[in-house]
Amino acid sequence: MKRIHCNSRRSFLRTLGGIALSGAVLPAAGSAGLLFSKEGLMDELSVSNSFEPSYLELHRNGTLKARADVMWDMMRDCSLCPRDCGKNRIRGRRGDCNANADLEISSFAPHFGEERELVGQNGSGTVFFTNCSLLCVFCINYDISQLGRGRRHSINDLADMMLTLQRIGCHNINVVTPTHYAPHILKALDIAAGKGLKLPLVYNTCGWEQLEILQLLDGIVDVYLADFKYADPFAANKYSPGAITYPEITRTALLEMHRQVGVPVAEASGVINRGLMIRHLVMPNNVARSEKVVEWIAENLPKDTYVNLMSQYTPVFKADEFPEISRRITRAEYNAAITAARNAGLTNLRLQGG
Ligand code: SF4
């Protein structure tokens, strides 16, 4: 699968108990404990700052719709992700990611488990998409990412979800594992923008992104929340089967993301509305080669690039088929990653308990 080490990107579902595809948004852990209606009882919480997302101008001049159409057409011989599997999704074929042209969504909700700069006071407005292109063997949310748990929805439904998340006060629209549904997301964003959506768009990705797709997202995405999971292509190929290109493609992708949005600068409230935020999950026995990940970032991006070193690896799904990753990490392994990042000169680290 793709994403954060799915281990953390989708783990909020476990704590939230899922959400609200039925029309009501359940409060997340740490929220006020209210039940919000889809019509929105919390309008006063919406959009608490004057930030204008860059996609609004592209909506007004028609570029957003045009780019969505270009991406939609790519599903005829799908090359939306680096697997480039060529399935005709428009005709109903499912690709290696298990997606066809039908939009499938697992949940949407305010999420309080993301980086604090995205959560703010009212939560990050997450939409969790079913299926995934990276197919990690250790994905904690494998039922969603690889077993297809979720429901079919229209693009109008997705636009309504975005508007609902705005109405209940979320600080952003956080599309989680978006790659295979990027055309649907852009179409929904265009509809929602026409109905008043004005939250920044967070593209919450495994990092394994086609340069061509990122170029189509230029000026649409405000925050790239991107994994850099592996520096070792053989580890990538082993634990995300077939993704031997992961390190090479992700390095190119991160450079492009940085070119588009730069180093994030927090608002006075502490919330980040624009910039590149990188996540790296430290894995047992250093199979991901964490020191190579942080060294590359330090050598190729600004030293104050935002880097979240994550310690929550959990051996689930097929991880027990690989003895070297069938346990959690040790404190010493996490400390070694921290030391490597500091020695590389990175100055904007987010660290967790190991
Ligand atoms: S997004 Fe899915 S269908 Fe498209 S190239 Fe990737 S794996 Fe294949």
Residues whose N, C-alpha, C, O or C-beta is under 5 A from the ligand:
A	BS01	SF4	C78 S79 L80 C81 R83 D84 C85 G86 K87 G95 D96 C97 A99 S133 H180
